[in-house]
Amino acid sequence: GLQTSADTVFLFKEYTEQTDGYQVISKALNENVVVEKELLKQVVRSGEIGRYWARPTALVLFPYLSLLGKSKLISEIDLKKKYPRTWNYLLLNKKLLSQREHGKFKETGWYQLYPKNLDSWERPKIMIPYMVTRLSAYYAENDYYFVNVTTGGFGLVLRESLGKPQYTVGLINSKLLDWYMKKVSTTFHGGYFAANKQFLVQLPIRTIDFNDPADVQRHDRMVALVESMLALHRHLAAARSPQEKELLQRQIAFTDREIDALVYELYGLTEEEIKIVEGGE
């Protein structure tokens, strides 16, 4: 995720959308301020991401422009001219921001974020929370962000040779890879385990032979099932009546079982091996 080195200035957990921007509560100032919405990105916080769903519950101030896939810090002149509310807010925090990292940013841009992972979040990626009771992945085609410390997780961008990202999302969310992950990961109280990079890289991702029509068919079937799951969860989040929610939950459970069955086929599991995975042994 992003590292701001000053979450009290850049991260807003309480906010209200207005016609000319967002009214946010600044922890650094302990007051309401209004900043332009163009410079705010949606943050997915810990516990607000699961299997095929994510709920952004915070905003991060991101004073950058994206040019050819690279993030460029907006100049002071342009900030003053185009985003005066944000500029005035940053000025109120200039002393605090200038002192970050032992004054490291004083000359290169006192209101910049820590120069790490700035270019990674605008593109589609698979988002995985790092502390979970069930291995979970969400495919984000939008600019959802993680922010270090306050939120934790990993954003995966895959090689094209692995096929569409939805295929890998289906594998990660399956019972089989969850079972495997729990065998190699560190466990904590309450049934939680760590989905850290050191464990994620051990996941046995079943690659597709794109010269084999049967394998391509399995890949495409997985992609279709995962896209269906993503859509079902969006509908569930918007559902109002208990009847509609119950119907959607049944559809989700049915599609989940189809994905697991496809994963067992992809990995060539026997009936006995499936029983072991299903039983959690």
C-alpha positions as protocol buffer text, in pm:
chain_id: "A"
residue {
  index: 1
  type: GLY
  ca { x: 0 y: 0 z: 0 }
}
residue {
  index: 2
  type: LEU
  ca { x: 85 y: 368 z: -2 }
}
residue {
  index: 3
  type: GLN
  ca { x: 291 y: 511 z: 280 }
}
residue {
  index: 4
  type: THR
  ca { x: 209 y: 872 z: 366 }
}
residue {
  index: 5
  type: SER
  ca { x: 439 y: 918 z: 669 }
}
residue {
  index: 6
  type: ALA
  ca { x: 156 y: 1141 z: 797 }
}
residue {
  index: 7
  type: ASP
  ca { x: -176 y: 956 z: 801 }
}
residue {
  index: 8
  type: THR
  ca { x: -328 y: 1224 z: 1026 }
}
residue {
  index: 9
  type: VAL
  ca { x: -292 y: 1470 z: 737 }
}
residue {
  index: 10
  type: PHE
  ca { x: -354 y: 1253 z: 432 }
}
residue {
  index: 11
  type: LEU
  ca { x: -604 y: 990 z: 547 }
}
residue {
  index: 12
  type: PHE
  ca { x: -969 y: 1066 z: 618 }
}
residue {
  index: 13
  type: LYS
  ca { x: -1197 y: 809 z: 779 }
}
residue {
  index: 14
  type: GLU
  ca { x: -1496 y: 1042 z: 803 }
}
residue {
  index: 15
  type: TYR
  ca { x: -1614 y: 1238 z: 502 }
}
residue {
  index: 16
  type: THR
  ca { x: -1919 y: 1377 z: 328 }
}
residue {
  index: 17
  type: GLU
  ca { x: -1948 y: 1440 z: -45 }
}
residue {
  index: 18
  type: GLN
  ca { x: -2042 y: 1793 z: -150 }
}
residue {
  index: 19
  type: THR
  ca { x: -2095 y: 1952 z: -489 }
}
residue {
  index: 20
  type: ASP
  ca { x: -1756 y: 2123 z: -486 }
}
residue {
  index: 21
  type: GLY
  ca { x: -1550 y: 1856 z: -308 }
}
residue {
  index: 22
  type: TYR
  ca { x: -1547 y: 1643 z: 4 }
}
residue {
  index: 23
  type: GLN
  ca { x: -1587 y: 1771 z: 357 }
}
residue {
  index: 24
  type: VAL
  ca { x: -1346 y: 1560 z: 562 }
}
residue {
  index: 25
  type: ILE
  ca { x: -1241 y: 1545 z: 924 }
}
residue {
  index: 26
  type: SER
  ca { x: -868 y: 1610 z: 952 }
}
residue {
  index: 27
  type: LYS
  ca { x: -709 y: 1435 z: 1249 }
}
residue {
  index: 28
  type: ALA
  ca { x: -407 y: 1662 z: 1226 }
}
residue {
  index: 29
  type: LEU
  ca { x: -619 y: 1977 z: 1267 }
}
residue {
  index: 30
  type: ASN
  ca { x: -907 y: 1814 z: 1457 }
}
residue {
  index: 31
  type: GLU
  ca { x: -1158 y: 2001 z: 1242 }
}
residue {
  index: 32
  type: ASN
  ca { x: -1364 y: 1981 z: 923 }
}
residue {
  index: 33
  type: VAL
  ca { x: -1202 y: 2091 z: 599 }
}
residue {
  index: 34
  type: VAL
  ca { x: -1308 y: 2076 z: 235 }
}
residue {
  index: 35
  type: VAL
  ca { x: -1074 y: 1941 z: -32 }
}
residue {
  index: 36
  type: GLU
  ca { x: -1121 y: 1888 z: -404 }
}
residue {
  index: 37
  type: LYS
  ca { x: -1252 y: 1542 z: -491 }
}
residue {
  index: 38
  type: GLU
  ca { x: -1015 y: 1500 z: -788 }
}
residue {
  index: 39
  type: LEU
  ca { x: -724 y: 1454 z: -546 }
}
residue {
  index: 40
  type: LEU
  ca { x: -896 y: 1199 z: -322 }
}
residue {
  index: 41
  type: LYS
  ca { x: -870 y: 824 z: -374 }
}
residue {
  index: 42
  type: GLN
  ca { x: -1084 y: 552 z: -219 }
}
residue {
  index: 43
  type: VAL
  ca { x: -914 y: 342 z: 48 }
}
residue {
  index: 44
  type: VAL
  ca { x: -1006 y: -14 z: 138 }
}
residue {
  index: 45
  type: ARG
  ca { x: -929 y: -60 z: 506 }
}
residue {
  index: 46
  type: SER
  ca { x: -850 y: -374 z: 700 }
}
residue {
  index: 47
  type: GLY
  ca { x: -1154 y: -596 z: 740 }
}
residue {
  index: 48
  type: GLU
  ca { x: -1339 y: -431 z: 451 }
}
residue {
  index: 49
  type: ILE
  ca { x: -1227 y: -670 z: 180 }
}
residue {
  index: 50
  type: GLY
  ca { x: -1334 y: -1028 z: 133 }
}
residue {
  index: 51
  type: ARG
  ca { x: -1393 y: -1300 z: -123 }
}
residue {
  index: 52
  type: TYR
  ca { x: -1515 y: -1118 z: -437 }
}
residue {
  index: 53
  type: TRP
  ca { x: -1612 y: -795 z: -258 }
}
residue {
  index: 54
  type: ALA
  ca { x: -1459 y: -477 z: -116 }
}
residue {
  index: 55
  type: ARG
  ca { x: -1600 y: -172 z: 63 }
}
residue {
  index: 56
  type: PRO
  ca { x: -1398 y: 151 z: 51 }
}
residue {
  index: 57
  type: THR
  ca { x: -1441 y: 325 z: 388 }
}
residue {
  index: 58
  type: ALA
  ca { x: -1179 y: 601 z: 382 }
}
residue {
  index: 59
  type: LEU
  ca { x: -1017 y: 853 z: 148 }
}
residue {
  index: 60
  type: VAL
  ca { x: -651 y: 937 z: 95 }
}
residue {
  index: 61
  type: LEU
  ca { x: -528 y: 1272 z: -34 }
}
residue {
  index: 62
  type: PHE
  ca { x: -312 y: 1201 z: -339 }
}
residue {
  index: 63
  type: PRO
  ca { x: -157 y: 1525 z: -475 }
}
residue {
  index: 64
  type: TYR
  ca { x: -32 y: 1366 z: -796 }
}
residue {
  index: 65
  type: LEU
  ca { x: -120 y: 1347 z: -1164 }
}
residue {
  index: 66
  type: SER
  ca { x: -88 y: 1021 z: -1355 }
}
residue {
  index: 67
  type: LEU
  ca { x: 116 y: 1067 z: -1674 }
}
residue {
  index: 68
  type: LEU
  ca { x: 190 y: 764 z: -1894 }
}
residue {
  index: 69
  type: GLY
  ca { x: 144 y: 534 z: -1597 }
}
residue {
  index: 70
  type: LYS
  ca { x: 372 y: 739 z: -1372 }
}
residue {
  index: 71
  type: SER
  ca { x: 265 y: 956 z: -1079 }
}
residue {
  index: 72
  type: LYS
  ca { x: 396 y: 1314 z: -1094 }
}
residue {
  index: 73
  type: LEU
  ca { x: 371 y: 1543 z: -792 }
}
residue {
  index: 74
  type: ILE
  ca { x: 152 y: 1844 z: -873 }
}
residue {
  index: 75
  type: SER
  ca { x: 357 y: 2163 z: -855 }
}
residue {
  index: 76
  type: GLU
  ca { x: 288 y: 2430 z: -593 }
}
residue {
  index: 77
  type: ILE
  ca { x: 180 y: 2672 z: -868 }
}
residue {
  index: 78
  type: ASP
  ca { x: -76 y: 2426 z: -1009 }
}
residue {
  index: 79
  type: LEU
  ca { x: -201 y: 2328 z: -664 }
}
residue {
  index: 80
  type: LYS
  ca { x: -266 y: 2692 z: -573 }
}
residue {
  index: 81
  type: LYS
  ca { x: -439 y: 2759 z: -905 }
}
residue {
  index: 82
  type: LYS
  ca { x: -640 y: 2441 z: -966 }
}
residue {
  index: 83
  type: TYR
  ca { x: -692 y: 2304 z: -615 }
}
residue {
  index: 84
  type: PRO
  ca { x: -694 y: 2604 z: -378 }
}
residue {
  index: 85
  type: ARG
  ca { x: -882 y: 2424 z: -98 }
}
residue {
  index: 86
  type: THR
  ca { x: -632 y: 2139 z: -92 }
}
residue {
  index: 87
  type: TRP
  ca { x: -341 y: 2384 z: -112 }
}
residue {
  index: 88
  type: ASN
  ca { x: -471 y: 2584 z: 184 }
}
residue {
  index: 89
  type: TYR
  ca { x: -520 y: 2264 z: 383 }
}
residue {
  index: 90
  type: LEU
  ca { x: -168 y: 2145 z: 310 }
}
residue {
  index: 91
  type: LEU
  ca { x: -25 y: 2485 z: 406 }
}
residue {
  index: 92
  type: LEU
  ca { x: -185 y: 2451 z: 750 }
}
residue {
  index: 93
  type: ASN
  ca { x: 15 y: 2130 z: 792 }
}
residue {
  index: 94
  type: LYS
  ca { x: 338 y: 2248 z: 629 }
}
residue {
  index: 95
  type: LYS
  ca { x: 550 y: 2231 z: 945 }
}
residue {
  index: 96
  type: LEU
  ca { x: 443 y: 1876 z: 1025 }
}
residue {
  index: 97
  type: LEU
  ca { x: 487 y: 1758 z: 665 }
}
residue {
  index: 98
  type: SER
  ca { x: 827 y: 1923 z: 626 }
}
residue {
  index: 99
  type: GLN
  ca { x: 959 y: 1744 z: 933 }
}
residue {
  index: 100
  type: ARG
  ca { x: 866 y: 1396 z: 812 }
}
residue {
  index: 101
  type: GLU
  ca { x: 1145 y: 1142 z: 763 }
}
residue {
  index: 102
  type: HIS
  ca { x: 1396 y: 1381 z: 926 }
}
residue {
  index: 103
  type: GLY
  ca { x: 1324 y: 1656 z: 671 }
}
residue {
  index: 104
  type: LYS
  ca { x: 1382 y: 1425 z: 374 }
}
residue {
  index: 105
  type: PHE
  ca { x: 1106 y: 1586 z: 162 }
}
residue {
  index: 106
  type: LYS
  ca { x: 1183 y: 1953 z: 234 }
}
residue {
  index: 107
  type: GLU
  ca { x: 1354 y: 2016 z: -98 }
}
residue {
  index: 108
  type: THR
  ca { x: 1182 y: 1758 z: -322 }
}
residue {
  index: 109
  type: GLY
  ca { x: 824 y: 1845 z: -226 }
}
residue {
  index: 110
  type: TRP
  ca { x: 722 y: 1890 z: 137 }
}
residue {
  index: 111
  type: TYR
  ca { x: 363 y: 1768 z: 70 }
}
residue {
  index: 112
  type: GLN
  ca { x: 461 y: 1453 z: -123 }
}
residue {
  index: 113
  type: LEU
  ca { x: 386 y: 1100 z: -7 }
}
residue {
  index: 114
  type: TYR
  ca { x: 663 y: 854 z: 68 }
}
residue {
  index: 115
  type: PRO
  ca { x: 801 y: 762 z: -278 }
}
residue {
  index: 116
  type: LYS
  ca { x: 697 y: 396 z: -274 }
}
residue {
  index: 117
  type: ASN
  ca { x: 428 y: 214 z: -479 }
}
residue {
  index: 118
  type: LEU
  ca { x: 288 y: 544 z: -609 }
}
residue {
  index: 119
  type: ASP
  ca { x: 238 y: 415 z: -963 }
}
residue {
  index: 120
  type: SER
  ca { x: 78 y: 81 z: -880 }
}
residue {
  index: 121
  type: TRP
  ca { x: -276 y: 161 z: -771 }
}
residue {
  index: 122
  type: GLU
  ca { x: -440 y: 324 z: -1072 }
}
residue {
  index: 123
  type: ARG
  ca { x: -435 y: 1 z: -1270 }
}
residue {
  index: 124
  type: PRO
  ca { x: -645 y: -315 z: -1232 }
}
residue {
  index: 125
  type: LYS
  ca { x: -512 y: -550 z: -963 }
}
residue {
  index: 126
  type: ILE
  ca { x: -602 y: -833 z: -729 }
}
residue {
  index: 127
  type: MET
  ca { x: -635 y: -708 z: -370 }
}
residue {
  index: 128
  type: ILE
  ca { x: -566 y: -947 z: -80 }
}
residue {
  index: 129
  type: PRO
  ca { x: -595 y: -854 z: 291 }
}
residue {
  index: 130
  type: TYR
  ca { x: -300 y: -977 z: 494 }
}
residue {
  index: 131
  type: MET
  ca { x: -480 y: -1094 z: 811 }
}
residue {
  index: 132
  type: VAL
  ca { x: -776 y: -1321 z: 744 }
}
residue {
  index: 133
  type: THR
  ca { x: -974 y: -1623 z: 864 }
}
residue {
  index: 134
  type: ARG
  ca { x: -1029 y: -1732 z: 502 }
}
residue {
  index: 135
  type: LEU
  ca { x: -798 y: -1660 z: 211 }
}
residue {
  index: 136
  type: SER
  ca { x: -969 y: -1378 z: 21 }
}
residue {
  index: 137
  type: ALA
  ca { x: -917 y: -1190 z: -303 }
}
residue {
  index: 138
  type: TYR
  ca { x: -1101 y: -913 z: -484 }
}
residue {
  index: 139
  type: TYR
  ca { x: -1042 y: -802 z: -842 }
}
residue {
  index: 140
  type: ALA
  ca { x: -1039 y: -422 z: -855 }
}
residue {
  index: 141
  type: GLU
  ca { x: -1064 y: -264 z: -1199 }
}
residue {
  index: 142
  type: ASN
  ca { x: -1081 y: 82 z: -1038 }
}
residue {
  index: 143
  type: ASP
  ca { x: -838 y: 292 z: -835 }
}
residue {
  index: 144
  type: TYR
  ca { x: -895 y: 138 z: -492 }
}
residue {
  index: 145
  type: TYR
  ca { x: -596 y: 191 z: -261 }
}
residue {
  index: 146
  type: PHE
  ca { x: -439 y: 29 z: 43 }
}
residue {
  index: 147
  type: VAL
  ca { x: -260 y: 257 z: 290 }
}
residue {
  index: 148
  type: ASN
  ca { x: 8 y: 110 z: 516 }
}
residue {
  index: 149
  type: VAL
  ca { x: -41 y: 80 z: 893 }
}
residue {
  index: 150
  type: THR
  ca { x: -407 y: 178 z: 891 }
}
residue {
  index: 151
  type: THR
  ca { x: -483 y: -91 z: 633 }
}
residue {
  index: 152
  type: GLY
  ca { x: -285 y: -393 z: 533 }
}
residue {
  index: 153
  type: GLY
  ca { x: -270 y: -608 z: 226 }
}
residue {
  index: 154
  type: PHE
  ca { x: -118 y: -674 z: -110 }
}
residue {
  index: 155
  type: GLY
  ca { x: -209 y: -569 z: -461 }
}
residue {
  index: 156
  type: LEU
  ca { x: -112 y: -826 z: -722 }
}
residue {
  index: 157
  type: VAL
  ca { x: -51 y: -743 z: -1088 }
}
residue {
  index: 158
  type: LEU
  ca { x: -9 y: -1062 z: -1291 }
}
residue {
  index: 159
  type: ARG
  ca { x: 197 y: -1162 z: -1591 }
}
residue {
  index: 160
  type: GLU
  ca { x: -12 y: -1186 z: -1908 }
}
residue {
  index: 161
  type: SER
  ca { x: 96 y: -1550 z: -1946 }
}
residue {
  index: 162
  type: LEU
  ca { x: -126 y: -1639 z: -1649 }
}
residue {
  index: 163
  type: GLY
  ca { x: -437 y: -1536 z: -1840 }
}
residue {
  index: 164
  type: LYS
  ca { x: -707 y: -1300 z: -1716 }
}
residue {
  index: 165
  type: PRO
  ca { x: -678 y: -1186 z: -1351 }
}
residue {
  index: 166
  type: GLN
  ca { x: -1027 y: -1323 z: -1279 }
}
residue {
  index: 167
  type: TYR
  ca { x: -890 y: -1675 z: -1336 }
}
residue {
  index: 168
  type: THR
  ca { x: -633 y: -1633 z: -1056 }
}
residue {
  index: 169
  type: VAL
  ca { x: -892 y: -1466 z: -830 }
}
residue {
  index: 170
  type: GLY
  ca { x: -1102 y: -1782 z: -858 }
}
residue {
  index: 171
  type: LEU
  ca { x: -805 y: -1998 z: -759 }
}
residue {
  index: 172
  type: ILE
  ca { x: -713 y: -1780 z: -460 }
}
residue {
  index: 173
  type: ASN
  ca { x: -1071 y: -1776 z: -332 }
}
residue {
  index: 174
  type: SER
  ca { x: -1112 y: -2152 z: -365 }
}
residue {
  index: 175
  type: LYS
  ca { x: -1129 y: -2398 z: -75 }
}
residue {
  index: 176
  type: LEU
  ca { x: -821 y: -2574 z: -210 }
}
residue {
  index: 177
  type: LEU
  ca { x: -583 y: -2277 z: -195 }
}
residue {
  index: 178
  type: ASP
  ca { x: -730 y: -2165 z: 137 }
}
residue {
  index: 179
  type: TRP
  ca { x: -659 y: -2514 z: 273 }
}
residue {
  index: 180
  type: TYR
  ca { x: -303 y: -2499 z: 137 }
}
residue {
  index: 181
  type: MET
  ca { x: -239 y: -2149 z: 268 }
}
residue {
  index: 182
  type: LYS
  ca { x: -335 y: -2251 z: 620 }
}
residue {
  index: 183
  type: LYS
  ca { x: -78 y: -2530 z: 602 }
}
residue {
  index: 184
  type: VAL
  ca { x: 211 y: -2294 z: 527 }
}
residue {
  index: 185
  type: SER
  ca { x: 111 y: -1969 z: 699 }
}
residue {
  index: 186
  type: THR
  ca { x: 153 y: -1839 z: 1054 }
}
residue {
  index: 187
  type: THR
  ca { x: -161 y: -1874 z: 1267 }
}
residue {
  index: 188
  type: PHE
  ca { x: -289 y: -1632 z: 1532 }
}
residue {
  index: 189
  type: HIS
  ca { x: -560 y: -1624 z: 1797 }
}
residue {
  index: 190
  type: GLY
  ca { x: -922 y: -1627 z: 1685 }
}
residue {
  index: 191
  type: GLY
  ca { x: -860 y: -1840 z: 1377 }
}
residue {
  index: 192
  type: TYR
  ca { x: -668 y: -1567 z: 1193 }
}
residue {
  index: 193
  type: PHE
  ca { x: -368 y: -1634 z: 974 }
}
residue {
  index: 194
  type: ALA
  ca { x: -125 y: -1415 z: 782 }
}
residue {
  index: 195
  type: ALA
  ca { x: -152 y: -1384 z: 403 }
}
residue {
  index: 196
  type: ASN
  ca { x: 191 y: -1221 z: 380 }
}
residue {
  index: 197
  type: LYS
  ca { x: 404 y: -1215 z: 67 }
}
residue {
  index: 198
  type: GLN
  ca { x: 629 y: -1491 z: 204 }
}
residue {
  index: 199
  type: PHE
  ca { x: 327 y: -1723 z: 210 }
}
residue {
  index: 200
  type: LEU
  ca { x: 144 y: -1593 z: -99 }
}
residue {
  index: 201
  type: VAL
  ca { x: 443 y: -1675 z: -321 }
}
residue {
  index: 202
  type: GLN
  ca { x: 413 y: -2037 z: -210 }
}
residue {
  index: 203
  type: LEU
  ca { x: 60 y: -2074 z: -350 }
}
residue {
  index: 204
  type: PRO
  ca { x: 63 y: -2335 z: -631 }
}
residue {
  index: 205
  type: ILE
  ca { x: -103 y: -2138 z: -911 }
}
residue {
  index: 206
  type: ARG
  ca { x: -225 y: -2376 z: -1182 }
}
residue {
  index: 207
  type: THR
  ca { x: -104 y: -2231 z: -1511 }
}
residue {
  index: 208
  type: ILE
  ca { x: -305 y: -2265 z: -1830 }
}
residue {
  index: 209
  type: ASP
  ca { x: -172 y: -2423 z: -2150 }
}
residue {
  index: 210
  type: PHE
  ca { x: -321 y: -2183 z: -2404 }
}
residue {
  index: 211
  type: ASN
  ca { x: -233 y: -2430 z: -2683 }
}
residue {
  index: 212
  type: ASP
  ca { x: -472 y: -2682 z: -2529 }
}
residue {
  index: 213
  type: PRO
  ca { x: -838 y: -2607 z: -2617 }
}
residue {
  index: 214
  type: ALA
  ca { x: -963 y: -2795 z: -2310 }
}
residue {
  index: 215
  type: ASP
  ca { x: -742 y: -2586 z: -2084 }
}
residue {
  index: 216
  type: VAL
  ca { x: -853 y: -2264 z: -2253 }
}
residue {
  index: 217
  type: GLN
  ca { x: -1213 y: -2370 z: -2198 }
}
residue {
  index: 218
  type: ARG
  ca { x: -1145 y: -2420 z: -1824 }
}
residue {
  index: 219
  type: HIS
  ca { x: -979 y: -2077 z: -1807 }
}
residue {
  index: 220
  type: ASP
  ca { x: -1274 y: -1908 z: -1978 }
}
residue {
  index: 221
  type: ARG
  ca { x: -1522 y: -2094 z: -1759 }
}
residue {
  index: 222
  type: MET
  ca { x: -1340 y: -1973 z: -1446 }
}
residue {
  index: 223
  type: VAL
  ca { x: -1334 y: -1615 z: -1571 }
}
residue {
  index: 224
  type: ALA
  ca { x: -1708 y: -1625 z: -1637 }
}
residue {
  index: 225
  type: LEU
  ca { x: -1784 y: -1772 z: -1293 }
}
residue {
  index: 226
  type: VAL
  ca { x: -1569 y: -1512 z: -1115 }
}
residue {
  index: 227
  type: GLU
  ca { x: -1726 y: -1225 z: -1309 }
}
residue {
  index: 228
  type: SER
  ca { x: -2064 y: -1365 z: -1205 }
}
residue {
  index: 229
  type: MET
  ca { x: -1951 y: -1374 z: -839 }
}
residue {
  index: 230
  type: LEU
  ca { x: -1829 y: -1015 z: -852 }
}
residue {
  index: 231
  type: ALA
  ca { x: -2162 y: -904 z: -1000 }
}
residue {
  index: 232
  type: LEU
  ca { x: -2364 y: -1106 z: -746 }
}
residue {
  index: 233
  type: HIS
  ca { x: -2177 y: -943 z: -456 }
}
residue {
  index: 234
  type: ARG
  ca { x: -2238 y: -597 z: -604 }
}
residue {
  index: 235
  type: HIS
  ca { x: -2609 y: -676 z: -625 }
}
residue {
  index: 236
  type: LEU
  ca { x: -2606 y: -814 z: -269 }
}
residue {
  index: 237
  type: ALA
  ca { x: -2451 y: -492 z: -136 }
}
residue {
  index: 238
  type: ALA
  ca { x: -2729 y: -292 z: -304 }
}
residue {
  index: 239
  type: ALA
  ca { x: -3014 y: -531 z: -210 }
}
residue {
  index: 240
  type: ARG
  ca { x: -3278 y: -400 z: 29 }
}
residue {
  index: 241
  type: SER
  ca { x: -3539 y: -670 z: 87 }
}
residue {
  index: 242
  type: PRO
  ca { x: -3465 y: -989 z: 287 }
}
residue {
  index: 243
  type: GLN
  ca { x: -3607 y: -1198 z: 2 }
}
residue {
  index: 244
  type: GLU
  ca { x: -3372 y: -1045 z: -253 }
}
residue {
  index: 245
  type: LYS
  ca { x: -3073 y: -1091 z: -21 }
}
residue {
  index: 246
  type: GLU
  ca { x: -3161 y: -1455 z: 43 }
}
residue {
  index: 247
  type: LEU
  ca { x: -3194 y: -1527 z: -330 }
}
residue {
  index: 248
  type: LEU
  ca { x: -2858 y: -1364 z: -403 }
}
residue {
  index: 249
  type: GLN
  ca { x: -2687 y: -1552 z: -119 }
}
residue {
  index: 250
  type: ARG
  ca { x: -2818 y: -1881 z: -260 }
}
residue {
  index: 251
  type: GLN
  ca { x: -2684 y: -1788 z: -604 }
}
residue {
  index: 252
  type: ILE
  ca { x: -2347 y: -1697 z: -450 }
}
residue {
  index: 253
  type: ALA
  ca { x: -2325 y: -2029 z: -264 }
}
residue {
  index: 254
  type: PHE
  ca { x: -2414 y: -2223 z: -582 }
}
residue {
  index: 255
  type: THR
  ca { x: -2153 y: -2035 z: -791 }
}
residue {
  index: 256
  type: ASP
  ca { x: -1895 y: -2084 z: -515 }
}
residue {
  index: 257
  type: ARG
  ca { x: -1947 y: -2461 z: -534 }
}
residue {
  index: 258
  type: GLU
  ca { x: -1908 y: -2449 z: -914 }
}
residue {
  index: 259
  type: ILE
  ca { x: -1577 y: -2265 z: -876 }
}
residue {
  index: 260
  type: ASP
  ca { x: -1448 y: -2518 z: -621 }
}
residue {
  index: 261
  type: ALA
  ca { x: -1548 y: -2808 z: -848 }
}
residue {
  index: 262
  type: LEU
  ca { x: -1363 y: -2644 z: -1139 }
}
residue {
  index: 263
  type: VAL
  ca { x: -1054 y: -2590 z: -922 }
}
residue {
  index: 264
  type: TYR
  ca { x: -1054 y: -2958 z: -820 }
}
residue {
  index: 265
  type: GLU
  ca { x: -1069 y: -3049 z: -1189 }
}
residue {
  index: 266
  type: LEU
  ca { x: -788 y: -2808 z: -1277 }
}
residue {
  index: 267
  type: TYR
  ca { x: -559 y: -2956 z: -1010 }
}
residue {
  index: 268
  type: GLY
  ca { x: -663 y: -3315 z: -1081 }
}
residue {
  index: 269
  type: LEU
  ca { x: -772 y: -3399 z: -728 }
}
residue {
  index: 270
  type: THR
  ca { x: -914 y: -3741 z: -649 }
}
residue {
  index: 271
  type: GLU
  ca { x: -1236 y: -3793 z: -453 }
}
residue {
  index: 272
  type: GLU
  ca { x: -1032 y: -3880 z: -144 }
}
residue {
  index: 273
  type: GLU
  ca { x: -821 y: -3564 z: -176 }
}
residue {
  index: 274
  type: ILE
  ca { x: -1135 y: -3353 z: -219 }
}
residue {
  index: 275
  type: LYS
  ca { x: -1275 y: -3500 z: 104 }
}
residue {
  index: 276
  type: ILE
  ca { x: -955 y: -3397 z: 286 }
}
residue {
  index: 277
  type: VAL
  ca { x: -983 y: -3038 z: 158 }
}
residue {
  index: 278
  type: GLU
  ca { x: -1357 y: -3016 z: 226 }
}
residue {
  index: 279
  type: GLY
  ca { x: -1304 y: -3156 z: 574 }
}
residue {
  index: 280
  type: GLY
  ca { x: -1028 y: -2907 z: 649 }
}
residue {
  index: 281
  type: GLU
  ca { x: -780 y: -3176 z: 754 }
}
